[in-house]
Amino acid sequence: MKKSLVLGILGVAAATVAYGQGTVQFGNYYSSTAPTINYAASNVPIGKAGLAVGGNFAAELAWFNGTTSDSTQLTALPGTITGFGEVFGPAYPNATPDGGLGAGWWGPSTVALTGTAANQVVTLEVLVFNGTSFADPTTTVNGHSTLFQYSLGGGVVSPPSFNGLMPNFTVQNVPEPSLFALAGLGAAGLMALRRKKA
């Protein structure tokens, strides 16, 4: 009897923690007039300037528990990677049937942020890329939003959408390493070798 009472109390406590967790409605689609993510006007593949990005792109959520203006403090959530035109679509983790949203849009899907509560303010950034991740060396085109603050939903509070909260942004070619930067690295390497010999 005591054992089942303890297990019952633990079950209620676990349900309360999960129930009150902060949530985000991760997506940029809320109506057919929602702004799309587009290629920039320059430094993009030929013929793509200004067009909405297609199904070879994905979006990922990065977040910080609290308020910050330092993007290095944010943590990307690989489980949120969602293809454009999809609601956690088949090509990505957490797949559900394709939402058929179309170019320039992804989501929306509810994402729970561990260790947060409803109405808590967090800092978010949206990463968009055409590789397997934003930092993947095979990614050739990417972009990201500016950091923005978001008041979480959770429990009986529905997660608010990014409607009007997420700054609009574009994607462009990933810059190649500068010739001067490479030359500088080579010179530093030669100096290190010369010092080692002396």
Backbone as a chain_set.jsonl record, in Angstrom:
{"seq": "MKKSLVLGILGVAAATVAYGQGTVQFGNYYSSTAPTINYAASNVPIGKAGLAVGGNFAAELAWFNGTTSDSTQLTALPGTITGFGEVFGPAYPNATPDGGLGAGWWGPSTVALTGTAANQVVTLEVLVFNGTSFADPTTTVNGHSTLFQYSLGGGVVSPPSFNGLMPNFTVQNVPEPSLFALAGLGAAGLMALRRKKA", "coords": {"N": [[0.822, -1.191, 0.0], [1.859, 1.278, 0.95], [3.962, 1.472, -0.841], [2.649, 1.674, -3.336], [1.328, 4.082, -2.916], [3.474, 5.894, -2.687], [4.584, 5.587, -5.278], [2.426, 6.527, -6.729], [2.348, 9.227, -5.913], [4.836, 10.069, -6.882], [4.345, 9.716, -9.599], [2.35, 11.673, -10.051], [3.871, 13.957, -9.459], [5.807, 13.82, -11.501], [4.142, 14.105, -13.721], [3.187, 16.677, -13.242], [5.527, 18.233, -13.52], [6.142, 17.745, -16.244], [3.812, 18.717, -17.358], [3.806, 21.462, -16.817], [5.849, 22.484, -18.351], [7.779, 24.769, -20.356], [6.873, 25.822, -23.65], [7.335, 26.134, -27.223], [5.963, 27.31, -30.225], [7.158, 26.19, -32.946], [7.764, 27.402, -35.977], [7.258, 29.106, -39.102], [4.972, 29.419, -40.437], [1.764, 30.603, -40.344], [-0.386, 31.516, -41.669], [-1.572, 31.893, -45.068], [-0.484, 34.277, -45.766], [1.787, 34.605, -44.35], [5.163, 35.711, -43.823], [7.822, 34.524, -45.912], [10.925, 32.603, -45.89], [13.577, 33.681, -47.751], [15.957, 33.608, -50.525], [18.751, 35.815, -50.459], [19.316, 39.047, -52.075], [21.732, 39.099, -53.374], [24.885, 37.288, -53.732], [24.096, 34.604, -53.933], [23.052, 31.361, -55.289], [22.952, 31.237, -58.893], [20.131, 32.654, -60.437], [18.458, 32.431, -58.212], [17.987, 34.629, -56.597], [16.031, 36.378, -54.311], [13.961, 34.474, -54.343], [11.745, 32.153, -52.623], [13.004, 29.769, -50.284], [13.467, 26.254, -50.913], [12.554, 22.721, -50.656], [15.037, 21.536, -50.127], [16.091, 22.785, -48.014], [16.359, 23.335, -44.448], [15.087, 24.185, -41.18], [16.228, 25.074, -37.918], [15.988, 25.258, -34.376], [17.55, 27.401, -32.051], [18.396, 28.133, -28.664], [18.332, 30.02, -25.535], [18.166, 29.933, -22.045], [16.67, 32.396, -20.715], [17.503, 35.904, -20.975], [19.619, 37.164, -23.452], [22.195, 38.748, -25.41], [24.205, 37.587, -26.67], [25.116, 35.459, -29.075], [26.67, 33.171, -28.88], [25.955, 31.922, -26.578], [23.703, 30.469, -27.034], [22.028, 27.329, -27.58], [21.801, 24.932, -30.063], [19.049, 22.919, -31.115], [19.035, 19.864, -32.239], [16.906, 18.068, -32.558], [14.829, 19.601, -33.475], [15.066, 20.07, -36.14], [13.598, 20.79, -39.157], [12.282, 20.276, -42.335], [11.757, 22.573, -45.046], [8.489, 23.313, -46.164], [7.431, 21.285, -44.741], [5.956, 19.708, -41.822], [7.69, 18.865, -39.307], [8.868, 17.026, -41.172], [9.2, 14.016, -43.349], [11.944, 13.687, -44.068], [13.438, 14.36, -41.913], [14.346, 14.331, -38.322], [11.9, 13.342, -35.812], [9.707, 12.867, -37.439], [6.561, 13.479, -38.994], [3.597, 13.119, -41.006], [4.016, 14.838, -44.146], [3.402, 18.267, -44.213], [2.873, 19.811, -46.412], [3.35, 22.585, -46.85], [4.718, 24.329, -48.56], [7.158, 26.333, -50.454], [9.531, 28.299, -48.623], [8.313, 28.18, -46.126], [8.099, 26.529, -42.9], [7.107, 24.074, -40.41], [4.113, 24.593, -38.376], [5.28, 23.246, -35.222], [4.968, 22.007, -31.903], [7.409, 22.574, -29.499], [8.991, 21.453, -26.63], [10.852, 23.003, -24.096], [13.343, 21.973, -22.118], [13.521, 22.319, -18.597], [12.234, 24.733, -18.333], [9.439, 26.977, -17.77], [5.925, 27.788, -18.187], [5.234, 31.034, -19.486], [7.792, 31.953, -19.008], [10.607, 33.872, -20.043], [12.632, 33.422, -22.839], [15.579, 33.395, -24.96], [15.729, 33.253, -28.449], [16.831, 31.884, -31.606], [16.649, 31.389, -35.072], [17.91, 29.021, -37.259], [18.778, 28.471, -40.612], [19.428, 26.317, -43.327], [21.095, 24.481, -46.028], [22.321, 22.036, -45.741], [23.146, 19.214, -43.642], [23.222, 20.309, -41.167], [23.497, 23.569, -39.597], [26.199, 24.197, -39.179], [27.479, 22.318, -40.707], [30.097, 21.337, -42.881], [29.439, 20.815, -45.536], [27.346, 22.421, -46.095], [26.169, 24.906, -48.206], [24.626, 27.156, -48.495], [23.258, 29.376, -46.191], [21.557, 30.948, -43.377], [20.474, 33.104, -40.678], [18.222, 34.148, -38.104], [18.056, 37.274, -36.289], [18.75, 37.497, -32.747], [15.973, 36.956, -30.619], [13.518, 37.675, -28.087], [11.204, 35.608, -26.281], [8.131, 34.743, -24.867], [7.267, 31.936, -23.199], [4.794, 29.358, -23.771], [2.802, 26.801, -22.172], [1.627, 23.93, -20.257], [-1.66, 24.686, -19.472], [-1.53, 26.915, -20.946], [-1.466, 27.888, -24.197], [1.197, 27.444, -26.528], [2.564, 30.4, -27.846], [2.703, 31.559, -31.28], [5.369, 32.255, -33.673], [4.468, 34.451, -34.927], [4.829, 37.689, -35.85], [6.896, 37.931, -34.028], [9.352, 36.749, -34.729], [12.162, 37.993, -36.38], [12.274, 38.828, -39.84], [14.338, 37.225, -42.289], [17.053, 36.446, -44.601], [18.731, 34.003, -46.736], [22.077, 33.164, -47.808], [24.998, 32.443, -49.868], [27.482, 30.455, -48.257], [30.324, 32.001, -46.997], [33.529, 31.658, -48.535], [36.721, 30.694, -47.158], [38.921, 33.409, -46.63], [41.58, 34.323, -48.839], [43.645, 35.771, -47.752], [43.421, 35.155, -45.04], [44.041, 32.427, -45.091], [46.667, 32.61, -46.041], [47.822, 33.942, -43.895], [47.557, 31.986, -41.885], [49.281, 30.062, -42.94], [51.748, 31.441, -42.835], [51.972, 31.758, -40.064], [52.246, 29.083, -39.329], [54.724, 28.45, -40.554], [56.411, 30.143, -39.097], [56.14, 29.003, -36.569], [57.316, 26.495, -37.018], [59.918, 27.316, -37.595], [60.704, 28.418, -35.138], [60.659, 26.134, -33.582], [62.755, 24.605, -34.62], [64.928, 26.2, -33.933]], "CA": [[0.0, 0.0, 0.0], [2.741, 2.448, 1.023], [4.739, 1.52, -2.078], [1.806, 2.186, -4.419], [1.06, 5.487, -2.614], [4.692, 6.623, -3.066], [4.657, 5.582, -6.748], [1.364, 7.408, -7.212], [2.788, 10.607, -5.673], [5.91, 10.325, -7.851], [3.705, 9.844, -10.911], [1.71, 12.991, -10.101], [4.95, 14.948, -9.517], [6.383, 13.768, -12.853], [3.151, 14.664, -14.642], [3.136, 18.114, -13.007], [6.722, 18.818, -14.124], [5.99, 17.69, -17.7], [2.651, 19.514, -17.737], [4.097, 22.873, -16.709], [7.057, 22.819, -19.102], [7.646, 25.819, -21.348], [6.801, 25.332, -25.032], [7.466, 27.057, -28.345], [5.329, 26.885, -31.476], [8.289, 26.407, -33.862], [7.38, 27.428, -37.385], [7.014, 30.461, -39.602], [3.699, 29.41, -41.162], [0.546, 30.751, -39.551], [-1.452, 31.74, -42.652], [-1.006, 31.977, -46.421], [0.181, 35.573, -45.934], [2.976, 34.636, -43.485], [6.397, 35.962, -44.571], [8.636, 33.346, -46.209], [12.383, 32.767, -45.854], [13.981, 33.789, -49.154], [17.344, 33.875, -50.86], [19.103, 37.239, -50.47], [19.343, 39.648, -53.411], [23.036, 38.842, -53.988], [25.686, 36.239, -53.111], [23.273, 33.392, -53.904], [23.171, 30.635, -56.56], [22.404, 31.931, -60.067], [18.7, 32.511, -60.667], [17.708, 32.217, -56.965], [17.827, 35.882, -55.846], [14.689, 36.778, -53.921], [12.992, 33.376, -54.324], [11.577, 31.43, -51.361], [13.825, 28.552, -50.249], [12.674, 25.053, -51.167], [12.6, 21.52, -49.842], [16.388, 21.099, -49.768], [16.472, 23.574, -46.838], [15.746, 22.989, -43.166], [15.194, 25.162, -40.104], [16.547, 24.502, -36.614], [15.822, 26.226, -33.3], [18.604, 27.55, -31.038], [17.772, 28.858, -27.564], [19.034, 30.296, -24.282], [17.208, 30.042, -20.956], [16.782, 33.748, -20.181], [17.722, 36.966, -21.961], [21.018, 37.402, -23.799], [22.459, 39.295, -26.745], [25.399, 36.863, -27.103], [24.666, 34.262, -29.803], [27.459, 31.995, -28.504], [25.33, 31.301, -25.41], [22.547, 29.68, -27.452], [22.24, 25.921, -27.888], [20.935, 24.432, -31.146], [18.291, 21.715, -30.768], [18.966, 19.047, -33.452], [15.599, 17.422, -32.668], [13.843, 20.514, -34.066], [15.346, 20.257, -37.569], [12.383, 20.579, -39.937], [12.431, 20.676, -43.726], [10.808, 23.562, -45.557], [7.337, 22.654, -46.762], [7.075, 20.136, -43.912], [5.735, 19.827, -40.388], [8.571, 17.761, -38.888], [8.653, 16.159, -42.332], [9.785, 12.683, -43.436], [13.391, 13.643, -44.249], [14.102, 14.873, -40.722], [13.934, 13.704, -37.063], [10.557, 13.607, -35.299], [8.883, 12.973, -38.64], [5.133, 13.203, -39.098], [3.313, 13.302, -42.433], [4.341, 16.116, -44.775], [2.328, 19.248, -44.089], [2.615, 20.416, -47.709], [3.225, 24.024, -46.651], [5.244, 25.063, -49.697], [8.469, 26.975, -50.359], [9.69, 29.43, -47.727], [7.675, 27.956, -44.827], [8.257, 25.253, -42.21], [6.336, 23.946, -39.179], [4.526, 24.722, -36.978], [5.249, 22.103, -34.32], [5.211, 22.414, -30.528], [8.686, 22.097, -28.965], [9.139, 21.673, -25.188], [12.214, 23.387, -23.72], [13.627, 21.366, -20.817], [13.942, 23.197, -17.515], [11.554, 26.027, -18.4], [8.035, 26.962, -17.354], [5.049, 28.69, -18.931], [5.414, 32.485, -19.305], [9.201, 32.294, -18.833], [11.188, 34.501, -21.23], [13.865, 32.813, -23.35], [16.113, 34.016, -26.174], [15.692, 32.288, -29.538], [17.4, 32.192, -32.918], [16.295, 30.374, -36.063], [18.991, 28.731, -38.199], [18.277, 27.883, -41.859], [20.595, 25.806, -44.06], [20.806, 23.462, -47.041], [23.103, 20.823, -45.461], [22.53, 18.424, -42.582], [23.127, 21.215, -40.02], [23.977, 24.92, -39.907], [27.666, 24.208, -39.158], [27.991, 21.253, -41.568], [30.96, 21.89, -43.929], [28.851, 20.653, -46.877], [26.318, 23.454, -46.263], [26.652, 25.947, -49.119], [23.785, 28.346, -48.334], [22.613, 29.397, -44.882], [21.203, 32.244, -42.823], [19.904, 32.983, -39.341], [17.527, 35.333, -37.613], [18.686, 37.931, -35.152], [18.235, 36.949, -31.498], [14.743, 37.598, -30.171], [12.986, 37.133, -26.846], [9.946, 34.904, -26.49], [7.484, 34.317, -23.627], [6.845, 30.567, -23.473], [3.526, 28.784, -23.349], [3.005, 25.541, -21.45], [0.488, 23.554, -19.435], [-2.916, 25.099, -20.09], [-1.231, 28.079, -21.79], [-1.033, 27.454, -25.526], [2.421, 28.134, -26.948], [2.326, 31.391, -28.894], [3.443, 31.326, -32.513], [6.375, 33.269, -33.964], [3.791, 35.507, -35.675], [5.178, 39.029, -35.406], [8.009, 37.925, -33.081], [10.624, 36.383, -35.366], [12.577, 38.921, -37.431], [12.405, 38.229, -41.167], [15.733, 37.175, -42.703], [17.316, 35.763, -45.862], [19.894, 33.116, -46.757], [23.029, 33.441, -48.882], [26.114, 31.499, -49.956], [28.425, 30.43, -47.145], [31.565, 32.598, -47.513], [34.747, 30.842, -48.602], [37.793, 31.302, -46.355], [39.676, 34.443, -47.339], [42.94, 33.984, -49.24], [44.559, 36.398, -46.793], [43.362, 34.374, -43.801], [44.805, 31.205, -45.329], [48.085, 32.984, -46.116], [48.232, 34.233, -42.524], [47.718, 30.712, -41.184], [50.499, 29.439, -43.464], [52.89, 32.171, -42.297], [52.07, 31.413, -38.638], [52.771, 27.72, -39.269], [56.153, 28.499, -40.875], [57.118, 30.746, -37.958], [56.171, 28.011, -35.487], [58.335, 25.493, -37.391], [61.245, 27.939, -37.489], [61.017, 28.516, -33.713], [60.878, 24.786, -33.065], [64.092, 24.194, -35.048], [65.928, 27.002, -33.189]], "C": [[0.872, 1.263, 0.0], [3.508, 2.621, -0.282], [3.899, 2.105, -3.211], [1.467, 3.654, -4.194], [2.25, 6.356, -3.023], [4.805, 6.704, -4.582], [3.612, 6.507, -7.35], [1.757, 8.867, -7.065], [3.885, 10.984, -6.663], [5.334, 10.519, -9.243], [3.043, 11.192, -11.089], [2.766, 14.081, -10.217], [5.558, 14.997, -10.906], [5.435, 14.389, -13.856], [3.079, 16.182, -14.487], [4.324, 18.817, -13.651], [6.575, 18.867, -15.639], [4.881, 18.625, -18.159], [2.977, 20.997, -17.764], [5.275, 23.345, -17.536], [6.784, 23.903, -20.149], [7.699, 25.266, -22.762], [6.878, 26.482, -26.028], [6.698, 26.481, -29.518], [6.338, 27.201, -32.58], [7.837, 26.283, -35.306], [7.188, 28.864, -37.814], [5.731, 30.527, -40.421], [2.55, 29.561, -40.177], [-0.64, 31.105, -40.426], [-0.777, 31.863, -44.015], [-0.343, 33.328, -46.688], [1.421, 35.695, -45.05], [4.225, 34.882, -44.323], [7.192, 34.663, -44.759], [10.11, 33.662, -45.999], [12.849, 32.671, -47.307], [15.495, 33.844, -49.297], [17.554, 35.386, -50.82], [19.13, 37.744, -51.92], [20.663, 39.396, -54.125], [23.756, 37.759, -53.197], [24.863, 34.956, -52.899], [23.48, 32.629, -55.216], [22.456, 31.38, -57.689], [20.916, 31.618, -60.22], [17.856, 32.367, -59.404], [17.395, 33.507, -56.207], [16.358, 36.194, -55.581], [13.649, 35.675, -53.846], [12.894, 32.748, -52.936], [12.394, 30.146, -51.419], [12.923, 27.321, -50.329], [12.972, 23.902, -50.233], [13.979, 21.003, -49.507], [16.925, 21.904, -48.573], [15.759, 23.066, -45.595], [15.949, 24.136, -42.194], [15.47, 24.425, -38.804], [16.43, 25.61, -35.569], [17.045, 26.213, -32.39], [18.013, 28.413, -29.934], [18.705, 29.064, -26.385], [17.97, 30.518, -23.215], [17.393, 31.386, -20.259], [16.968, 34.746, -21.311], [19.213, 37.143, -22.188], [21.092, 38.063, -25.169], [23.685, 38.625, -27.347], [24.991, 35.542, -27.754], [25.465, 33.014, -29.437], [26.879, 31.288, -27.28], [24.151, 30.407, -25.778], [22.95, 28.256, -27.788], [21.266, 25.51, -28.987], [20.286, 23.13, -30.699], [18.121, 20.848, -32.008], [17.617, 18.359, -33.646], [14.527, 18.303, -33.278], [14.043, 20.687, -35.569], [14.127, 19.834, -38.385], [12.593, 21.092, -41.344], [11.4, 21.711, -44.13], [9.712, 22.842, -46.335], [6.834, 21.505, -45.922], [6.725, 20.56, -42.496], [6.456, 18.644, -39.781], [8.511, 16.669, -39.951], [9.506, 14.913, -42.39], [11.309, 12.636, -43.538], [14.153, 13.997, -42.976], [13.623, 14.163, -39.459], [12.519, 14.126, -36.661], [9.517, 13.696, -36.413], [7.414, 12.666, -38.375], [4.798, 13.438, -40.566], [3.577, 14.72, -42.917], [3.14, 17.062, -44.695], [2.005, 19.93, -45.4], [2.509, 21.926, -47.659], [3.739, 24.843, -47.834], [6.553, 25.773, -49.408], [8.436, 28.149, -49.389], [9.104, 29.254, -46.345], [8.068, 26.616, -44.239], [7.371, 25.284, -40.966], [4.874, 24.282, -39.391], [4.414, 23.412, -36.198], [5.592, 22.597, -32.92], [6.483, 21.757, -30.008], [8.742, 22.45, -27.476], [10.608, 21.974, -24.881], [12.467, 22.941, -22.28], [14.09, 22.4, -19.795], [13.305, 24.571, -17.542], [10.107, 25.856, -17.955], [7.245, 27.932, -18.224], [5.307, 30.135, -18.519], [6.853, 32.903, -19.025], [9.725, 32.889, -20.141], [12.503, 33.813, -21.582], [14.325, 33.61, -24.57], [16.204, 32.945, -27.246], [16.411, 32.827, -30.77], [16.994, 31.057, -33.842], [17.447, 30.251, -37.052], [18.39, 28.047, -39.429], [19.474, 27.502, -42.716], [20.166, 24.769, -45.084], [21.685, 22.22, -46.893], [22.386, 19.998, -44.405], [22.439, 19.216, -41.277], [23.711, 22.565, -40.437], [25.492, 24.943, -40.047], [28.295, 23.144, -40.059], [28.852, 21.849, -42.684], [30.4, 21.721, -45.344], [27.721, 21.65, -47.123], [26.885, 24.57, -47.131], [25.851, 27.234, -49.017], [23.148, 28.28, -46.952], [22.27, 30.826, -44.479], [20.622, 32.033, -41.439], [19.2, 34.278, -38.983], [18.425, 36.059, -36.627], [18.125, 37.266, -33.892], [16.955, 37.691, -31.131], [14.221, 36.899, -28.924], [11.56, 36.632, -27.07], [9.401, 34.472, -25.137], [6.806, 32.977, -23.88], [5.406, 30.298, -23.06], [3.827, 27.517, -22.569], [1.835, 25.239, -20.554], [-0.796, 23.925, -20.139], [-2.719, 26.327, -20.978], [-0.741, 27.578, -23.138], [0.247, 28.169, -25.898], [2.103, 29.162, -28.017], [3.14, 31.066, -30.143], [4.507, 32.412, -32.662], [5.765, 34.467, -34.701], [4.104, 36.879, -35.083], [6.358, 39.095, -34.45], [9.343, 37.673, -33.758], [10.975, 37.389, -36.455], [12.711, 38.19, -38.762], [13.879, 38.248, -41.563], [15.863, 36.384, -44.003], [18.512, 34.832, -45.71], [20.794, 33.503, -47.92], [24.142, 32.41, -48.86], [26.997, 31.607, -48.724], [29.75, 30.991, -47.669], [32.733, 31.611, -47.492], [35.807, 31.491, -47.716], [38.6, 32.29, -47.204], [41.084, 33.952, -47.67], [43.943, 34.561, -48.253], [44.576, 35.634, -45.469], [44.169, 33.09, -43.944], [46.301, 31.494, -45.388], [48.635, 33.274, -44.719], [48.444, 32.965, -41.707], [48.997, 30.003, -41.632], [51.747, 30.101, -42.892], [53.09, 31.843, -40.814], [52.644, 30.013, -38.462], [54.263, 27.674, -39.547], [56.958, 29.099, -39.729], [57.213, 29.756, -36.793], [57.211, 26.939, -35.768], [59.74, 26.053, -37.203], [61.674, 28.046, -36.017], [61.369, 27.161, -33.128], [62.299, 24.297, -33.411], [65.172, 24.939, -34.261], [65.904, 26.618, -31.754]], "O": [[0.679, 2.178, -0.801], [3.689, 3.734, -0.774], [4.385, 2.946, -3.968], [1.33, 4.407, -5.158], [2.075, 7.415, -3.625], [5.091, 7.773, -5.123], [3.865, 7.185, -8.347], [1.533, 9.665, -7.975], [3.875, 12.082, -7.219], [5.785, 11.39, -9.988], [3.152, 11.8, -12.154], [2.593, 15.029, -10.983], [5.801, 16.079, -11.441], [5.864, 15.122, -14.747], [2.929, 16.899, -15.476], [4.163, 19.874, -14.26], [6.845, 19.896, -16.258], [4.986, 19.253, -19.213], [2.488, 21.722, -18.631], [5.667, 24.507, -17.43], [5.709, 23.951, -20.748], [8.473, 24.353, -23.049], [6.538, 27.626, -25.726], [6.776, 25.28, -29.778], [6.382, 28.32, -33.091], [7.562, 25.185, -35.791], [6.977, 29.743, -36.979], [5.428, 31.554, -41.028], [2.384, 28.737, -39.278], [-1.784, 31.008, -39.982], [0.449, 31.931, -44.101], [0.293, 33.507, -47.727], [2.042, 36.757, -44.997], [4.349, 34.33, -45.416], [7.226, 33.813, -43.869], [10.505, 34.826, -45.937], [12.551, 31.7, -48.002], [16.22, 34.09, -48.333], [16.635, 36.15, -51.115], [18.985, 36.967, -52.864], [20.721, 39.47, -55.352], [23.302, 37.357, -52.126], [24.924, 34.321, -51.846], [24.028, 33.189, -56.166], [21.467, 32.072, -57.453], [20.501, 30.462, -60.142], [16.642, 32.194, -59.508], [16.608, 33.479, -55.261], [15.548, 36.266, -56.505], [12.553, 35.905, -53.334], [13.848, 32.802, -52.161], [12.475, 29.505, -52.466], [11.778, 27.338, -49.878], [13.56, 24.076, -49.165], [14.099, 20.105, -48.674], [18.074, 21.728, -48.17], [14.697, 22.45, -45.677], [16.856, 24.952, -42.353], [15.011, 23.3, -38.605], [16.739, 26.768, -35.851], [17.524, 25.148, -32.001], [17.225, 29.319, -30.207], [19.723, 28.387, -26.246], [16.984, 31.215, -23.455], [18.182, 31.499, -19.321], [16.632, 34.467, -22.462], [19.983, 37.258, -21.235], [20.172, 37.951, -25.979], [24.16, 39.034, -28.407], [24.568, 34.613, -27.066], [24.989, 31.901, -29.659], [27.276, 30.162, -26.978], [23.65, 29.665, -24.933], [24.073, 28.004, -28.225], [20.058, 25.713, -28.864], [20.899, 22.332, -29.99], [17.174, 21.052, -32.767], [17.221, 18.094, -34.781], [13.432, 17.826, -33.574], [13.26, 21.387, -36.211], [13.681, 18.689, -38.32], [13.035, 22.225, -41.531], [10.286, 21.719, -43.606], [9.974, 21.888, -47.067], [5.906, 20.807, -46.33], [7.137, 21.622, -42.028], [5.914, 17.54, -39.737], [8.147, 15.529, -39.663], [10.429, 14.75, -41.592], [11.914, 11.643, -43.135], [15.383, 13.942, -42.958], [12.61, 13.464, -39.496], [12.014, 15.149, -37.123], [8.578, 14.488, -36.346], [7.069, 11.737, -37.644], [5.653, 13.919, -41.309], [3.382, 15.685, -42.178], [2.02, 16.703, -45.059], [0.961, 20.574, -45.508], [1.67, 22.505, -48.349], [3.243, 25.942, -48.081], [7.008, 25.815, -48.265], [7.46, 28.897, -49.329], [9.353, 30.077, -45.464], [8.341, 25.668, -44.975], [6.938, 26.346, -40.518], [4.424, 24.256, -40.536], [3.555, 22.578, -36.486], [6.412, 23.501, -32.763], [6.626, 20.536, -30.064], [8.563, 23.609, -27.105], [11.501, 21.273, -25.357], [11.872, 23.473, -21.343], [14.936, 23.245, -20.086], [13.768, 25.483, -16.857], [9.619, 24.738, -17.788], [7.815, 28.783, -18.906], [5.565, 30.422, -17.35], [7.117, 34.088, -18.822], [9.33, 32.456, -21.224], [13.375, 33.644, -20.73], [13.565, 34.394, -25.138], [16.699, 31.848, -26.988], [16.575, 34.033, -30.951], [16.995, 29.894, -33.44], [17.905, 31.246, -37.613], [17.575, 27.135, -39.29], [20.431, 28.269, -42.824], [19.053, 24.244, -45.039], [21.784, 21.427, -47.829], [21.163, 20.069, -44.281], [21.676, 18.851, -40.382], [24.336, 22.686, -41.491], [26.024, 25.623, -40.925], [29.519, 23.075, -40.164], [28.407, 22.769, -43.372], [30.841, 22.414, -46.261], [27.193, 21.723, -48.233], [27.948, 25.117, -46.835], [26.336, 28.295, -49.408], [22.568, 27.261, -46.577], [22.645, 31.785, -45.153], [20.31, 30.903, -41.063], [19.531, 35.352, -39.485], [19.438, 35.518, -36.184], [17.128, 36.548, -33.966], [16.861, 38.906, -31.309], [14.442, 35.706, -28.721], [10.82, 37.142, -27.911], [10.135, 33.892, -24.337], [5.877, 32.891, -24.682], [4.874, 30.915, -22.137], [4.992, 27.198, -22.331], [1.12, 26.146, -20.126], [-1.011, 23.527, -21.284], [-3.641, 26.735, -21.684], [0.293, 26.914, -23.213], [0.392, 29.361, -25.627], [1.438, 28.838, -29.001], [4.154, 30.372, -30.064], [4.547, 33.366, -31.885], [6.485, 35.399, -35.058], [3.699, 37.193, -33.964], [6.792, 40.188, -34.087], [10.348, 38.297, -33.417], [10.175, 37.618, -37.362], [13.204, 37.064, -38.808], [14.598, 39.184, -41.213], [14.915, 35.739, -44.45], [19.215, 34.86, -44.7], [20.339, 34.097, -48.898], [24.223, 31.596, -47.94], [27.236, 32.7, -48.208], [30.256, 30.509, -48.682], [32.895, 30.836, -46.549], [35.799, 32.709, -47.537], [38.913, 32.015, -48.362], [41.705, 33.249, -46.872], [44.959, 33.937, -47.947], [45.629, 35.487, -44.849], [44.897, 32.705, -43.029], [47.109, 30.732, -44.858], [49.764, 32.904, -44.396], [49.394, 32.873, -40.929], [49.709, 29.417, -40.816], [52.696, 29.417, -42.508], [54.22, 31.671, -40.357], [53.438, 29.776, -37.551], [54.999, 26.954, -38.872], [58.053, 28.629, -39.419], [58.237, 29.681, -36.115], [57.919, 26.513, -34.855], [60.637, 25.363, -36.718], [62.833, 27.805, -35.679], [62.261, 27.047, -32.287], [62.956, 23.656, -32.592], [66.218, 24.367, -33.957], [66.662, 27.168, -30.955]]}, "num_chains": 1, "name": "protein.A"}
